[in-house]
């Protein structure tokens, strides 16, 4: 079958014909319809991350159709549309989490990556049963759009871990990115009274503001109080994050779901006096995928403004370049076998 591969000695993805993967115990085989291609994947073949043993098939969130299951009592059935989540971890408190076909976040993740090395950038994906969530029949969103679901679920997890309450004023830092845009849509869906956008790409922020009257694009000197901050920003500048934390009302929370690399110098005395919370939130529990799908099925989340450019797996280099240059806001890149 056709697949994208990461191979030893090559710092770029390659497209190859490989054997159909085996179906081990506890696994499900899915025929891939579309897989999400985030821009950070350009760094995957370089060897700077902890990855599965090479060669392996990379991959991220995807949508597909069940082909077969190893367990005869598996609740998934042949022909069923499913969302594929690459996140994998052990049952205990040890830091051993990572992503199939991608990278580990701690050395202990290596055992999971060795057992399940291959991701979704192929005609078929075989993964553990818990990684698949059925898609309701009334969700008609095209697979190339729906494969972004993990970014919506990541935002939803951040709101829940920070104890968001409907009616609150939410500020989203890094709102022009893939995660920040997804977070704005989720904030509306779960009842935010107002969503204030903080980001660098004004044109993208204005496009988002056109989706709903509750969305406001902040001015650089804005200091209005907020109840909740969802920080989706990346990079090495934490100054905006600190400034937003100092605008929190009493009992408010700032939740980090992005990839800031700089240390933040918080006013801990202010946080203490206002009983504010600083929360880290990485990815999401598998069950949240079903919650996002339920919001889509109910029409609470409208994905019609989102768009994707589609590439075949044998166009991986062009697709990767396109994702790096253009992904963000309401736009992303998807791979199809």
C-alpha positions in Angstrom: 0.0 0.0 0.0 1.1 3.6 -0.4 2.5 5.3 2.6 4.6 8.3 3.7 7.8 7.1 5.6 10.5 8.4 7.8 13.6 6.5 7.0 17.1 6.3 8.4 19.6 8.8 6.8 16.9 11.0 5.2 15.9 14.3 6.6 12.8 14.5 4.5 9.7 12.4 4.2 9.6 9.8 1.4 6.7 8.1 -0.3 6.9 4.4 -0.6 5.0 1.2 -1.3 4.9 -0.9 1.9 3.3 -4.1 3.0 -0.2 -4.0 4.5 0.2 -3.8 8.3 -0.6 -6.8 10.5 -3.6 -6.7 12.9 -2.3 -7.5 16.4 -4.5 -8.3 19.4 -6.5 -5.3 20.6 -6.1 -3.5 17.3 -8.5 -2.0 14.7 -7.7 -1.6 11.0 -9.1 1.6 9.4 -9.0 2.7 5.8 -7.9 6.4 5.9 -10.0 9.1 4.2 -8.0 12.1 5.3 -5.3 12.9 7.8 -4.3 16.3 9.3 -0.9 17.7 8.4 0.2 20.3 11.0 3.1 22.6 10.1 5.4 21.3 12.9 5.6 18.0 11.2 8.4 19.4 9.0 10.8 18.8 11.9 9.9 15.1 12.4 12.4 13.5 10.0 15.3 15.6 11.2 16.0 13.3 14.2 15.7 16.0 16.8 12.7 14.4 18.5 12.1 11.1 20.2 10.3 9.1 17.5 9.4 5.5 16.8 12.2 3.3 15.5 12.9 4.0 11.8 11.5 3.3 9.3 8.0 4.2 10.3 4.9 5.8 8.9 4.2 9.2 10.4 0.7 10.6 11.0 -1.6 12.7 13.0 -5.4 13.0 13.6 -7.4 11.3 10.9 -10.8 10.2 9.7 -11.4 6.8 8.3 -13.6 3.8 7.9 -13.3 0.6 9.9 -12.1 -2.4 7.8 -11.7 -5.0 10.5 -11.1 -5.5 14.2 -8.9 -8.1 16.0 -11.4 -8.5 18.9 -14.7 -10.1 17.8 -16.5 -8.3 20.7 -15.1 -4.9 19.7 -17.9 -2.3 19.7 -16.6 -0.9 16.4 -18.1 -2.4 13.2 -16.9 -2.7 9.6 -17.9 0.3 7.5 -18.2 2.6 10.5 -16.7 6.1 10.2 -14.3 6.9 13.0 -12.0 9.6 14.2 -8.4 8.4 14.8 -6.5 9.9 17.7 -2.8 9.2 17.8 -2.3 9.9 21.5 -1.0 7.0 23.6 0.0 6.6 27.3 0.2 4.1 30.1 -2.4 3.6 32.8 -0.4 5.2 35.7 1.0 8.6 36.7 4.4 8.0 34.9 5.2 10.5 32.2 5.2 8.1 29.3 2.8 9.8 26.8 3.3 10.4 23.2 1.8 10.1 19.7 1.7 7.1 17.4 3.6 7.8 14.2 5.0 11.0 15.7 7.0 11.6 19.0 7.2 10.9 22.7 7.2 13.5 25.4 9.3 11.5 27.9 11.9 8.7 27.6 9.3 6.1 28.9 7.2 6.8 25.8 9.6 4.7 23.8 7.9 1.4 24.7 4.6 2.6 23.3 6.2 4.0 20.2 8.0 0.7 19.6 4.7 -1.3 19.9 2.7 1.1 17.8 5.1 2.9 15.5 3.0 3.6 12.4 0.6 6.5 11.9 -2.1 7.6 9.5 -0.2 8.9 6.5 -1.0 5.8 4.5 -3.9 3.9 2.9 -4.6 2.0 6.1 -3.9 2.6 9.8 -3.8 -0.1 12.5 -4.0 1.2 16.0 -5.2 0.2 19.5 -9.0 0.1 19.9 -9.1 3.0 22.4 -7.8 5.4 19.7 -11.0 5.3 17.6 -14.1 7.3 18.2 -17.3 6.6 16.2 -18.5 9.6 14.1 -22.3 10.1 14.4 -24.2 9.4 11.2 -25.6 13.0 11.1 -22.1 14.5 11.1 -21.7 15.3 7.4 -18.5 17.3 7.6 -16.0 16.3 4.9 -13.1 14.1 6.3 -10.5 16.7 5.2 -12.1 19.2 7.6 -13.1 16.8 10.4 -9.5 15.4 10.7 -8.7 18.7 12.5 -10.9 17.4 15.4 -8.0 17.0 17.8 -7.3 20.7 17.9 -10.9 21.4 18.9 -10.8 18.7 21.6 -7.5 20.1 22.9 -9.1 23.4 23.4 -12.2 21.8 25.1 -9.9 20.0 27.5 -8.2 23.2 28.4 -11.5 24.9 29.2 -12.6 22.0 31.3 -9.4 21.7 33.2 -9.5 25.4 34.0 -13.1 25.1 35.2 -14.6 27.4 32.6 -18.2 28.5 33.3 -20.7 29.7 30.6 -21.1 33.4 30.4 -17.4 34.1 31.2 -15.3 36.5 29.2 -12.5 34.5 27.6 -9.2 35.8 26.1 -7.4 33.6 23.7 -3.7 34.2 23.2 -2.3 33.0 19.9 -5.8 33.2 18.4 -4.7 33.3 14.8 -3.1 29.9 14.8 -4.6 26.5 14.2 -5.2 25.8 17.9 -6.3 29.4 18.7 -8.9 29.5 16.0 -10.2 26.2 17.0 -10.3 27.4 20.6 -12.4 30.5 19.6 -15.0 28.2 18.0 -15.1 26.0 21.0 -15.5 28.9 23.4 -18.6 30.0 21.5 -20.0 26.5 21.5 -19.7 26.1 25.3 -21.3 29.5 26.1 -18.6 32.1 26.5 -20.2 35.6 27.0 -17.4 37.2 25.0 -14.3 35.9 23.2 -11.4 38.3 23.0 -8.7 37.5 20.4 -5.1 38.2 20.9 -2.7 37.5 18.1 -0.3 38.8 15.4 -2.2 38.2 12.2 -4.9 40.9 12.2 -6.5 39.8 9.0 -7.1 36.3 10.4 -8.4 37.7 13.6 -10.9 40.0 11.8 -12.0 37.0 9.7 -12.8 35.2 13.0 -14.6 38.2 14.4 -16.9 38.0 11.4 -18.2 34.6 12.6 -20.1 35.9 15.7 -20.9 39.2 17.4 -19.4 37.8 20.7 -15.9 37.8 19.2 -13.7 40.9 19.7 -10.3 41.6 18.3 -8.2 43.2 21.1 -6.2 46.4 20.6 -2.6 46.3 21.7 -3.3 48.6 24.7 -6.4 46.7 25.9 -6.5 46.1 29.6 -10.2 45.1 30.2 -10.7 42.4 32.8 -11.3 38.8 31.8 -12.5 35.6 33.5 -10.5 33.0 31.7 -7.4 32.9 29.5 -6.7 30.1 27.1 -3.1 30.5 26.0 -2.5 28.8 22.7 0.7 30.7 21.8 4.0 29.2 20.9 7.5 30.6 20.8 9.8 32.3 23.3 7.8 35.5 24.2 5.8 35.0 27.4 5.2 38.7 28.0 1.7 38.7 26.5 0.8 35.6 28.6 2.0 37.4 31.8 0.0 40.6 30.9 -3.1 38.5 30.3 -2.7 36.7 33.7 -2.7 40.1 35.4 -6.1 41.0 33.8 -7.8 38.0 35.4 -10.7 38.7 37.7 -10.9 37.0 41.1 -11.0 33.2 40.9 -10.2 33.4 37.1 -7.8 30.9 35.4 -5.1 31.0 32.8 -4.7 27.6 31.0 -1.7 26.9 28.8 -2.4 24.6 25.9 0.2 26.0 23.5 3.9 25.6 23.1 5.6 28.5 24.8 9.3 27.8 25.3 10.1 30.8 27.5 9.7 31.0 31.3 7.0 33.3 32.5 7.6 35.8 35.3 4.2 35.8 36.9 3.1 38.2 39.7 2.6 35.4 42.2 1.4 37.8 44.9 -1.4 39.0 42.5 -2.3 35.5 41.6 -2.5 34.6 45.3 -4.6 37.6 46.3 -7.1 37.0 43.5 -7.2 33.2 44.0 -6.3 32.7 40.3 -5.2 29.4 38.9 -2.4 28.7 36.4 -3.1 25.4 34.7 -1.2 23.3 32.1 -3.3 21.2 29.8 -1.8 18.8 27.2 -3.9 17.2 24.5 -7.2 15.6 25.8 -8.7 12.4 27.2 -10.0 10.2 24.4 -13.6 10.6 25.5 -13.5 14.3 24.6 -13.5 13.5 20.9 -17.0 12.1 21.3 -18.0 15.3 23.1 -16.7 17.5 20.2 -18.5 15.3 17.7 -21.7 15.6 19.7 -21.4 19.4 19.5 -20.9 19.2 15.8 -23.8 16.8 15.4 -26.1 19.2 17.3 -25.0 22.2 15.1 -23.5 24.0 18.1 -20.1 23.9 16.3 -20.3 25.1 12.7 -17.4 23.9 10.6 -18.6 25.4 7.4 -16.2 28.4 7.5 -13.2 26.0 7.7 -11.3 24.9 4.6 -8.5 22.6 3.7 -6.2 22.1 0.8 -5.8 18.4 0.0 -2.7 16.5 -1.2 -2.0 12.9 -1.9 0.5 11.0 0.1 2.9 10.9 -2.8 2.8 14.8 -2.7 4.0 14.9 0.9 6.9 17.3 0.3 4.7 19.8 -1.5 2.0 19.3 1.1 4.5 19.9 4.0 5.8 23.1 2.4 2.2 24.3 1.9 1.3 23.6 5.5 4.3 25.5 6.8 3.6 28.5 4.6 -0.1 28.7 4.8 -1.6 26.8 7.8 -3.4 28.9 10.4 -6.7 30.5 11.1 -9.6 28.7 9.4 -7.2 26.9 6.9 -5.2 23.7 7.2 -3.7 21.0 5.0 -5.0 17.4 4.8 -3.4 14.3 3.2 -5.5 11.7 1.4 -4.1 8.3 0.3 
